[in-house]
Amino acid sequence: MRVVVGLSGGVDSAVAAWMLQSQGHEVHAIFMKNWEDDDDQEYCSANEDFVDAAAVADVLGIELEFVNFAQDYKDRVFAEFLKEYQAGRTPNPDVLCNAEIKFKAFLDHAMRLGADKIATGHYARVRQVGDGFELLKGLDASKDQSYFLHRLTQTQLSKTLFPVGEMQKTELRAKALQLGLPNAKKKDSTGICFIGERPFRAFLNQYIAHQPGPIQDLNGRVIGQHVGLSFYTLGQRQGLGIGGIQHAAPRGRRSHTPGQDAQLEGHHAPWFVAKKDLERNTLVAVQGHDHPALLSQQLVAKDLSWVSGERPDFEGWREEHALSAKTRYRQLDARCEARPSPQGEDLESLTLSFERPQWAVTPGQSVVLYRQDVCLGGGVIWRQGA
């Protein structure tokens, strides 16, 4: 087949391109530039990434095209990103970037070039079942990226290959070294999609107006000041500027009962964001990672998207306990039950009830549903509780 691979400059897409070539496909590569504002070498190193991608293409002997999707990214992804932050939610731009840029703008461009398929270096898999396609987790559980791909459609999946989805990352690194790829030891990117690893608060400050206000505990006591609600997310620990000590025992002395010791230790516990009150411009914080205010047994999701194109049969799976979900990327699957909204509602929603409370369920983030290794789709977390 004629396959156009998205070559990012990273090692995953480089090995993906080699695998496609070794399988006998006609491989062409595209480097996507999707961010231009204040693009510099310090944070958003698109120029450096392009040099790395070009070096890989040269080693493999494949053609590389530079394509600028910056305006598409700004219109389809970044505008929504800012809108969500201004509404007090915490969006996940990587999810939208995959759906709107990597598997829409890029896919359309590749098809115009006469491609049969596109390919990326994502750790995920596609399986054809009859006339349909399933999105599966990557075999390396620590690198699986199906969470970020859950909004892909049947049409997109039918045109997509994920060559490294069957590999372990350690295996992939070893192969890159064996092949002599110039980026074999390049560090994985961890920044926001195409924005890079810059200080996030300083970046967001360029685009969103902010109004400082109080940080309160659950009793309404003011314990600090925030710089603007948009700069915080639920479960956040760093950057609150709140000391953890209220009443410390004199040095060398301890209380005489375990209960008193536990209470004293609680005063040293770190603070976490538990709630953002937009009406009062107030941030609510609690002490301790496992504080009840940070745990949720239920959530409601909207803006739903299903890989199969239609809502799964949740009722038919109830007795099998087969449904699980992630409310954030770095999280183990959590068993749950799903209850769709009644027909006739203006915006379809889904209520998830978990066997165990979930930590820091955050409005604006994605909740992604699975049946074992099959990614069913998901939606945007609207609120905690039913």
BAKE-39177 format. One record per residue: x, y, z of N, C-alpha, C in turn; residue in one letter. Coordinates in steps of 0.02 Angstrom, whole numbers, m for minus. Example, Ala and Ser with C-alpha at 12.3 -4.5 7.8 and 13.67 -1.06 7.14 Angstrom:
BEGIN
      n_X      n_Y      n_Z     ca_X     ca_Y     ca_Z      c_X      c_Y      c_Z   type
      660     m284      390      615     m225      390      660     m165      390      A
      642     m112      354      684      m53      357      645        2      394      S
***
This chain:
BEGIN
      n_X      n_Y      n_Z     ca_X     ca_Y     ca_Z      c_X      c_Y      c_Z   type
       42      m60        0        0        0        0       43       62        0      M
       14      117      m21       46      182      m14       25      211       53      R
       72      217      100       58      239      168       94      304      183      V
       57      353      208       87      416      230       91      415      305      V
      151      421      332      162      417      404      175      487      432      V
      146      501      489      160      564      523      226      557      561      G
      277      589      537      344      584      566      355      645      611      L
      354      635      677      355      691      724      424      713      745      S
      474      672      731      541      685      756      557      641      815      G
      505      607      843      515      561      899      531      491      875      G
      552      450      922      575      383      905      517      336      886      V
      458      346      915      401      302      901      380      304      828      D
      371      364      802      350      370      732      407      350      685      S
      469      358      707      526      337      666      526      261      656      A
      516      225      711      514      152      706      452      130      667      V
      396      166      677      336      150      638      349      154      563      A
      385      207      542      401      215      471      445      158      446      A
      495      139      486      538       83      467      498       18      461      W
      452        6      508      413      m56      506      371      m59      442      M
      340       m4      424      299       m2      364      342      m15      302      L
      400       15      302      446        5      245      468      m67      240      Q
      484      m98      298      508     m167      297      453     m216      278      S
      390     m194      284      334     m236      264      318     m230      189      Q
      356     m188      155      348     m181       82      303     m126       59      G
      280      m84      105      236      m28       84      277       29       53      H
      243       67       12      272      129      m15      261      183       37      E
      314      204       70      307      248      128      328      320      111      V
      284      366      127      300      438      123      288      466      193      H
      322      520      209      316      549      276      295      622      273      A
      258      641      325      238      711      333      257      735      403      I
      287      793      406      299      825      471      247      880      479      F
      208      877      533      155      926      545      178      980      592      M
      176     1042      570      187     1099      614      119     1127      632      K
      103     1124      697       35     1142      718       33     1200      768      N
       90     1231      780       90     1288      826      142     1338      803      W
      122     1403      800      168     1455      777      178     1510      827      E
      127     1526      868      133     1581      915      192     1569      962      D
      233     1619      971      293     1617     1014      330     1551     1009      D
      334     1524      949      372     1462      938      446     1478      943      D
      480     1446      989      552     1458      997      587     1393     1017      D
      652     1396     1019      691     1336     1034      685     1314     1106      Q
      667     1362     1151      667     1345     1222      611     1297     1240      E
      551     1307     1212      494     1268     1233      463     1226     1176      Y
      443     1259     1123      408     1224     1069      456     1212     1011      C
      497     1161     1017      554     1151      972      534     1118      907      S
      487     1149      871      465     1119      808      523     1116      758      A
      566     1166      757      622     1165      710      669     1107      725      N
      684     1097      789      727     1041      808      694      974      791      E
      629      969      803      593      907      787      594      893      712      D
      588      947      673      589      938      600      657      913      577      F
      710      940      607      778      918      590      785      843      605      V
      758      822      664      762      751      683      722      708      634      D
      662      732      616      620      695      569      655      689      501      A
      687      743      479      722      742      415      781      693      416      A
      815      691      474      871      645      481      848      572      477      A
      791      557      508      763      490      505      743      473      434      V
      708      520      401      687      508      331      747      495      286      A
      802      530      299      863      521      259      892      451      269      D
      894      428      333      920      361      347      877      308      314      V
      811      317      317      765      267      289      757      274      213      L
      778      331      186      772      342      115      700      354       93      G
      663      391      133      594      406      115      585      481      107      I
      534      500       70      520      571       57      484      602      117      E
      503      663      136      472      698      192      445      765      169      L
      382      778      186      350      841      169      334      880      233      E
      347      944      233      331      988      289      263     1020      276      F
      215     1010      322      148     1037      313      129     1079      374      V
      102     1138      362       84     1183      416        8     1179      428      N
      m11     1152      486      m81     1149      506      m96     1197      564      F
      m54     1248      572      m60     1292      631     m128     1327      634      A
     m154     1350      577     m218     1384      579     m275     1336      596      Q
     m271     1275      569     m321     1224      586     m320     1210      661      D
     m259     1204      688     m253     1190      760     m282     1247      801      Y
     m268     1308      781     m293     1365      819     m369     1369      817      K
     m397     1356      758     m470     1361      751     m507     1302      782      D
     m481     1241      774     m518     1181      794     m501     1157      864      R
     m441     1172      888     m419     1144      952     m407     1199     1004      V
     m365     1247      987     m345     1296     1037     m403     1341     1058      F
     m447     1360     1012     m504     1402     1030     m548     1366     1081      A
     m559     1302     1071     m600     1263     1118     m563     1255     1185      E
     m498     1246     1182     m456     1241     1240     m464     1302     1285      F
     m459     1363     1256     m467     1424     1294     m538     1433     1321      L
     m587     1416     1280     m657     1421     1300     m671     1380     1363      K
     m644     1319     1364     m655     1275     1421     m620     1301     1484      E
     m560     1325     1477     m525     1353     1536     m561     1414     1564      Y
     m587     1457     1519     m623     1515     1542     m688     1497     1577      Q
     m715     1438     1562     m776     1414     1594     m762     1378     1659      A
     m698     1375     1679     m680     1344     1742     m666     1270     1738      G
     m667     1242     1676     m653     1171     1668     m581     1161     1647      R
     m559     1098     1646     m490     1080     1628     m492     1034     1568      T
     m485     1061     1507     m491     1020     1447     m429      978     1434      P
     m436      930     1389     m379      889     1367     m369      902     1293      N
     m324      948     1275     m316      965     1204     m289      909     1161      P
     m253      861     1191     m226      806     1151     m281      763     1121      D
     m336      755     1157     m392      716     1131     m422      750     1070      V
     m433      816     1076     m463      853     1020     m413      859      962      L
     m349      865      978     m298      870      926     m297      807      882      C
     m303      749      915     m304      687      876     m364      684      830      N
     m422      702      857     m484      697      818     m487      748      761      A
     m461      809      774     m469      863      725     m408      875      680      E
     m349      859      705     m288      874      666     m255      810      639      I
     m231      768      685     m192      710      663     m233      660      622      K
     m298      655      637     m338      605      601     m395      638      562      F
     m389      703      550     m436      737      506     m398      779      455      K
     m367      833      478     m329      876      431     m272      836      398      A
     m235      799      439     m180      758      412     m207      703      366      F
     m260      669      388     m289      616      348     m313      643      281      L
     m348      700      282     m373      729      219     m315      746      172      D
     m262      774      201     m204      792      160     m172      729      129      H
     m166      677      170     m135      615      145     m177      583       90      A
     m243      586       97     m287      557       45     m280      596      m20      M
     m269      662      m15     m259      701      m76     m194      682     m110      R
     m147      656      m71      m83      633     m100      m88      563     m129      L
     m147      533     m125     m157      466     m152     m141      410     m104      G
     m141      424      m39     m126      372       10     m182      321       16      A
     m163      259       29     m212      208       47     m226      210      122      D
     m174      224      160     m180      226      233     m134      281      260      K
     m148      302      322     m101      344      359      m76      302      418      I
      m21      324      448        6      289      506       38      339      554      A
       35      324      618       68      365      669      104      319      718      T
      141      350      764      178      311      813      140      301      878      G
       74      305      877       35      294      938       37      221      961      H
       36      212     1027       32      145     1056      m42      126     1062      Y
      m69       99     1008     m138       76     1005     m142       26      947      A
     m199       m7      940     m208      m56      887     m276      m48      855      R
     m282      m69      792     m346      m70      757     m360     m142      736      V
     m421     m164      749     m441     m232      729     m505     m228      688      R
     m504     m260      630     m564     m263      589     m607     m322      611      Q
     m671     m308      623     m720     m359      642     m779     m353      594      V
     m783     m400      547     m835     m394      496     m823     m332      453      G
     m873     m290      448     m867     m228      409     m845     m170      453      D
     m837     m182      518     m819     m127      564     m749     m133      591      G
     m729      m82      630     m662      m79      657     m665      m63      731      F
     m622      m97      769     m616      m85      841     m550      m51      856      E
     m552       m7      906     m491       24      932     m470      m14      994      L
     m409      m41      994     m385      m80     1050     m327      m45     1086      L
     m318      m62     1148     m261      m36     1186     m195      m61     1154      K
     m142      m21     1163      m76      m45     1144      m54      m99     1192      G
      m12     m145     1168        8     m201     1210       53     m180     1269      L
       88     m124     1263      127      m97     1318       80      m56     1361      D
       58      m85     1417        8      m52     1459       32       16     1485      A
       97       23     1496      123       85     1523      126      141     1470      S
      118      123     1407      121      172     1353       56      178     1313      K
        7      136     1328      m56      135     1290      m84      206     1283      D
     m102      225     1221     m128      292     1207     m200      291     1180      Q
     m235      236     1189     m304      233     1164     m348      285     1198      S
     m331      305     1259     m368      358     1295     m373      420     1251      Y
     m318      439     1219     m316      501     1179     m348      492     1110      F
     m363      430     1092     m388      416     1025     m462      397     1024      L
     m496      403     1082     m563      374     1089     m616      410     1046      H
     m601      468     1018     m650      503      977     m643      487      903      R
     m599      440      885     m591      422      815     m653      385      790      L
     m669      396      726     m728      366      696     m711      303      657      T
     m762      269      633     m751      210      592     m713      227      528      Q
     m730      283      497     m696      303      436     m622      316      450      T
     m607      351      505     m538      366      522     m499      302      537      Q
     m528      257      576     m494      195      594     m483      151      532      L
     m530      153      486     m522      111      425     m463      132      383      S
     m440      194      393     m384      220      353     m319      226      393      K
     m318      197      454     m262      210      499     m225      146      519      T
     m159      152      522     m117       98      547      m78      123      608      L
      m71       81      659      m31       95      718       24       41      723      F
       77       48      685      127       m6      681      159      m25      748      P
      169       23      794      205        7      856      159      m16      911      V
       95      m21      897       47      m41      949       58     m111      975      G
       92     m152      938      106     m221      958      171     m227      997      E
      208     m171     1005      275     m173     1034      276     m147     1105      M
      328     m168     1141      345     m138     1205      393      m80     1191      Q
      391      m28     1234      434       29     1222      508       10     1225      K
      526      m34     1272      596      m55     1277      618      m91     1213      T
      574     m131     1185      588     m166     1123      597     m115     1066      E
      555      m64     1066      558      m13     1013      624       26     1017      L
      644       45     1078      707       81     1086      766       39     1062      R
      765      m25     1079      819      m69     1058      822      m74      982      A
      764      m78      950      763      m82      877      789      m18      845      K
      771       39      875      795      103      848      871      108      852      A
      899       83      907      972       83      915     1004       36      865      L
      974      m22      856     1000      m72      809     1000      m44      738      Q
      948       m6      721      943       22      653      987       83      643      L
     1013      110      699     1055      170      694     1014      232      681      G
      952      234      704      911      294      693      939      351      735      L
      944      411      707      977      466      741      942      490      804      P
      878      474      811      841      495      871      826      437      919      N
      865      385      915      851      324      954      849      337     1029      A
      888      386     1052      892      400     1124      854      464     1143      K
      816      491     1097      780      554     1110      727      544     1164      K
      724      592     1210      676      588     1265      604      595     1239      K
      558      559     1269      487      564     1251      460      633     1268      D
      416      659     1226      384      723     1239      329      714     1291      S
      325      761     1339      273      757     1390      231      820     1393      T
      244      868     1350      207      931     1352      139      926     1319      G
       99      979     1325       34      983     1292       45      979     1217      I
       m1      947     1184        3      936     1112       24      998     1074      C
       84      997     1046      111     1049     1002      125     1116     1036      F
      116     1120     1102      132     1182     1137      198     1175     1174      I
      216     1113     1189      281     1101     1219      279     1099     1294      G
      338     1099     1324      345     1089     1396      360     1155     1432      E
      331     1209     1408      341     1274     1439      303     1279     1505      R
      320     1327     1550      281     1338     1611      209     1354     1594      P
      163     1311     1615       95     1316     1591       60     1379     1613      F
       69     1400     1676       35     1459     1701       56     1521     1662      R
      120     1527     1648      145     1585     1610      117     1584     1539      A
      111     1524     1510       83     1518     1443        9     1539     1442      F
      m30     1512     1488     m101     1526     1489     m115     1599     1504      L
      m71     1630     1542      m79     1700     1561      m79     1746     1500      N
      m51     1724     1444      m49     1764     1384     m118     1769     1351      Q
     m162     1723     1367     m225     1718     1330     m288     1727     1373      Y
     m283     1718     1438     m342     1718     1480     m335     1771     1534      I
     m386     1814     1540     m388     1863     1594     m398     1827     1660      A
     m366     1851     1712     m371     1817     1776     m387     1867     1831      H
     m424     1842     1880     m444     1883     1937     m425     1846     2001      Q
     m378     1872     2040     m359     1839     2103     m417     1835     2151      P
     m413     1788     2197     m466     1780     2247     m443     1736     2304      G
     m488     1721     2350     m468     1683     2410     m465     1607     2398      P
     m422     1575     2435     m422     1502     2442     m451     1488     2511      I
     m503     1446     2514     m536     1431     2577     m533     1356     2591      Q
     m539     1337     2655     m549     1267     2671     m623     1253     2672      D
     m643     1192     2689     m714     1173     2685     m756     1210     2736      L
     m724     1239     2787     m761     1277     2838     m767     1351     2820      N
     m742     1370     2762     m747     1439     2741     m691     1483     2766      G
     m642     1454     2799     m586     1493     2825     m537     1509     2768      R
     m517     1571     2761     m470     1591     2710     m400     1568     2729      V
     m369     1529     2685     m303     1500     2701     m250     1521     2650      I
     m270     1561     2601     m222     1584     2551     m256     1624     2497      G
     m219     1641     2444     m245     1678     2388     m226     1643     2323      Q
     m274     1639     2277     m259     1611     2211     m249     1667     2161      H
     m218     1651     2104     m202     1702     2054     m254     1704     1998      V
     m304     1663     2002     m355     1658     1949     m377     1586     1942      G
     m442     1572     1945     m467     1503     1947     m446     1462     1886      L
     m436     1495     1829     m419     1458     1768     m352     1423     1773      S
     m310     1445     1819     m242     1417     1824     m237     1356     1869      F
     m294     1332     1893     m294     1275     1940     m339     1220     1915      Y
     m324     1159     1936     m366     1101     1918     m377     1059     1981      T
     m431     1021     1981     m446      980     2039     m391      928     2050      L
     m373      920     2114     m319      874     2131     m250      905     2129      G
     m246      968     2108     m181     1002     2104     m152     1012     2173      Q
      m87      999     2179      m52     1007     2243       m1     1064     2239      R
       36     1067     2185       89     1116     2179       61     1186     2163      Q
       96     1237     2186       79     1305     2166       23     1337     2205      G
        2     1308     2261      m52     1337     2301      m26     1389     2351      L
       37     1382     2371       65     1429     2418       35     1426     2487      G
       12     1366     2507      m18     1357     2573       28     1314     2615      I
       45     1337     2674       85     1296     2720       42     1241     2750      G
       73     1185     2767       35     1129     2793       32     1124     2868      G
       71     1166     2903       75     1159     2976       30     1210     3010      I
      m12     1188     3056      m54     1233     3094      m34     1234     3168      Q
      m30     1175     3198      m12     1171     3269       40     1116     3276      H
      103     1132     3277      155     1082     3283      175     1073     3355      A
      189     1011     3375      213      998     3442      284     1022     3449      A
      306     1042     3508      376     1063     3518      423     1008     3495      P
      482     1028     3472      530      980     3446      548      929     3500      R
      548      865     3480      567      813     3526      509      785     3567      G
      450      816     3562      393      793     3601      340      763     3554      R
      305      713     3577      251      683     3539      191      678     3585      R
      132      676     3557       72      668     3598       71      597     3625      S
       28      585     3674       30      522     3711      m16      469     3684      H
      m60      486     3636     m106      437     3609     m100      434     3533      T
     m113      375     3503     m110      369     3430     m157      418     3395      P
     m216      429     3424     m264      474     3394     m238      545     3391      G
     m204      567     3445     m176      634     3444     m118      639     3395      Q
      m78      585     3391      m23      585     3342      m50      591     3271      D
     m103      554     3255     m133      556     3188     m160      626     3173      A
     m191      657     3224     m218      723     3214     m162      773     3200      Q
     m107      766     3238      m50      811     3228      m20      803     3159      L
      m13      739     3137       15      726     3070      m29      757     3016      E
      m96      759     3028     m141      788     2979     m127      861     2966      G
     m101      897     3018      m85      967     3008      m26      977     2961      H
       15      926     2952       72      930     2907       54      906     2836      H
       m5      879     2827      m24      851     2762      m29      906     2709      A
      m11      891     2647      m14      941     2594      m86      958     2576      P
      m95     1016     2545     m161     1039     2524     m172     1022     2450      W
     m235     1006     2433     m254      991     2365     m316     1031     2346      F
     m320     1051     2282     m380     1085     2258     m438     1036     2255      V
     m494     1053     2287     m553     1009     2288     m612     1038     2249      A
     m613     1105     2240     m671     1135     2207     m653     1204     2182      K
     m684     1223     2126     m678     1292     2101     m748     1323     2100      K
     m758     1374     2140     m822     1409     2146     m819     1472     2103      D
     m845     1467     2041     m840     1524     1996     m882     1583     2018      L
     m940     1570     2047     m984     1625     2068     m950     1669     2121      E
     m913     1638     2166     m880     1676     2220     m806     1686     2206      R
     m783     1664     2147     m712     1669     2129     m669     1642     2186      N
     m688     1582     2210     m654     1552     2267     m629     1483     2251      T
     m569     1469     2273     m539     1403     2266     m545     1369     2334      L
     m570     1307     2333     m578     1269     2395     m524     1214     2397      V
     m488     1210     2453     m434     1162     2460     m445     1120     2523      A
     m419     1058     2519     m424     1013     2577     m355      983     2589      V
     m346      956     2650     m281      926     2667     m284      850     2661      Q
     m233      823     2628     m228      751     2622     m250      725     2555      G
     m208      683     2525     m222      656     2458     m288      618     2455      H
     m306      583     2509     m366      541     2509     m424      573     2546      D
     m426      638     2550     m482      673     2582     m547      655     2546      H
     m602      643     2583     m665      625     2550     m689      675     2497      P
     m672      739     2505     m693      789     2456     m660      780     2388      A
     m607      739     2386     m572      726     2323     m596      662     2289      L
     m642      626     2321     m664      561     2295     m736      565     2270      L
     m749      533     2213     m816      533     2183     m836      463     2163      S
     m897      443     2181     m923      378     2163     m958      379     2095      Q
     m979      440     2074    m1015      447     2011     m990      508     1973      Q
    m1006      508     1907     m994      567     1866    m1045      568     1810      L
    m1054      626     1781    m1097      635     1722    m1054      661     1665      V
    m1057      628     1608    m1018      648     1549    m1065      668     1492      A
    m1043      717     1453    m1079      739     1394    m1032      741     1334      K
    m1056      767     1278    m1015      769     1216     m987      700     1203      D
    m1031      651     1200    m1011      581     1194     m991      563     1122      L
     m943      517     1118     m919      494     1052     m905      419     1058      S
     m935      379     1013     m927      307     1015     m889      282      954      W
     m838      241      965     m796      217      910     m837      180      858      V
     m886      141      880     m926      101      834     m976      144      795      S
     m987      205      817    m1036      248      784    m1103      248      819      G
    m1112      203      867    m1175      201      904    m1161      182      977      E
    m1208      199     1021    m1198      187     1092    m1194      112     1106      R
    m1145       92     1147    m1137       20     1163    m1196       m7     1203      P
    m1200      m73     1206    m1254     m107     1242    m1234     m115     1315      D
    m1237      m61     1354    m1216      m64     1424    m1259     m112     1464      F
    m1323     m112     1451    m1369     m155     1489    m1353     m228     1480      E
    m1334     m247     1419    m1320     m317     1405    m1257     m342     1438      G
    m1213     m297     1459    m1150     m317     1490    m1151     m315     1566      W
    m1207     m291     1594    m1208     m277     1665    m1188     m338     1708      R
    m1215     m396     1690    m1201     m455     1731    m1129     m480     1723      E
    m1097     m460     1668    m1028     m483     1656     m977     m440     1693      E
     m999     m383     1720     m952     m335     1751     m896     m319     1703      H
     m914     m309     1640     m863     m303     1588     m843     m231     1574      A
     m879     m182     1602     m867     m113     1584     m819      m80     1634      L
     m771      m44     1607     m724       m6     1649     m712       62     1617      S
     m681      107     1655     m670      175     1628     m608      205     1660      A
     m581      255     1624     m527      296     1651     m551      368     1652      K
     m542      403     1709     m559      473     1712     m498      518     1701      T
     m440      487     1694     m379      522     1675     m332      472     1644      R
     m281      496     1607     m239      452     1567     m199      403     1611      Y
     m162      428     1658     m119      386     1699     m160      355     1755      R
     m203      308     1739     m248      279     1789     m264      207     1768      Q
     m270      164     1817     m292       96     1803     m366       97     1785      L
     m388       50     1743     m459       45     1728     m498       33     1792      D
     m554       67     1798     m597       60     1857     m665       33     1836      A
     m687      m21     1868     m752      m51     1850     m808       m2     1865      R
     m857       m3     1821     m913       44     1830     m975       17     1794      C
    m1030       50     1807    m1093       39     1770    m1112      104     1737      E
    m1144       98     1679    m1162      157     1640    m1238      162     1633      A
    m1264      223     1643    m1336      235     1634    m1345      294     1586      R
    m1366      280     1524    m1377      334     1476    m1434      379     1497      P
    m1433      441     1473    m1488      488     1487    m1551      466     1452      S
    m1610      484     1479    m1672      468     1446    m1675      499     1376      P
    m1708      466     1331    m1715      493     1263    m1754      558     1266      Q
    m1736      604     1222    m1772      667     1219    m1735      724     1252      G
    m1681      710     1290    m1642      764     1319    m1606      802     1263      E
    m1596      868     1275    m1565      910     1223    m1494      886     1208      D
    m1457      867     1260    m1388      844     1250    m1380      777     1284      L
    m1366      725     1245    m1359      658     1273    m1304      657     1326      E
    m1318      624     1380    m1269      618     1434    m1264      546     1457      S
    m1214      533     1498    m1202      466     1524    m1181      472     1597      L
    m1215      434     1640    m1197      433     1711    m1158      369     1725      T
    m1098      376     1753    m1058      319     1771    m1056      312     1846      L
    m1067      251     1870    m1062      235     1942    m1005      185     1950      S
     m956      202     1992     m896      161     2001     m901      116     2062      F
     m870       58     2057     m867       13     2114     m829       46     2172      E
     m776       82     2154     m736      117     2205     m732      190     2187      R
     m731      234     2237     m728      306     2223     m666      323     2183      P
     m674      370     2137     m619      392     2094     m591      459     2119      Q
     m526      467     2112     m492      525     2140     m492      584     2092      W
     m511      643     2118     m506      707     2081     m538      702     2011      A
     m601      681     2009     m638      681     1946     m647      754     1924      V
     m623      771     1865     m614      841     1845     m657      859     1785      T
     m706      905     1794     m745      929     1737     m701      956     1681      P
     m716      937     1620     m677      957     1562     m630      903     1537      G
     m610      859     1582     m567      803     1562     m609      749     1528      Q
     m577      702     1495     m612      648     1461     m619      588     1506      S
     m677      556     1503     m686      490     1533     m692      441     1474      V
     m651      389     1475     m648      342     1419     m667      273     1443      V
     m712      240     1406     m739      175     1426     m708      118     1387      L
     m701       61     1422     m670        2     1393     m711      m60     1409      Y
     m708     m108     1364     m729     m176     1378     m668     m220     1367      R
     m634     m235     1421     m568     m268     1419     m520     m225     1378      Q
     m492     m250     1323     m443     m211     1284     m475     m167     1231      D
     m540     m170     1224     m574     m132     1172     m596      m64     1198      V
     m573      m11     1165     m593       57     1183     m660       72     1149      C
     m710       85     1190     m778       96     1164     m791      168     1143      L
     m755      214     1174     m767      285     1162     m771      320     1229      G
     m805      377     1231     m809      412     1295     m841      480     1286      G
     m828      524     1334     m857      590     1332     m819      637     1377      G
     m845      698     1383     m814      749     1425     m849      750     1492      V
     m811      747     1545     m840      749     1613     m873      816     1624      I
     m937      813     1641     m977      874     1650     m980      895     1723      W
     m990      845     1766     m991      858     1838     m981      793     1876      R
     m965      800     1940     m963      742     1985    m1034      728     2009      Q
    m1047      664     2023    m1112      646     2050    m1165      641     1997      G
    m1222      612     2015    m1276      600     1967    m1318      663     1957      A
***
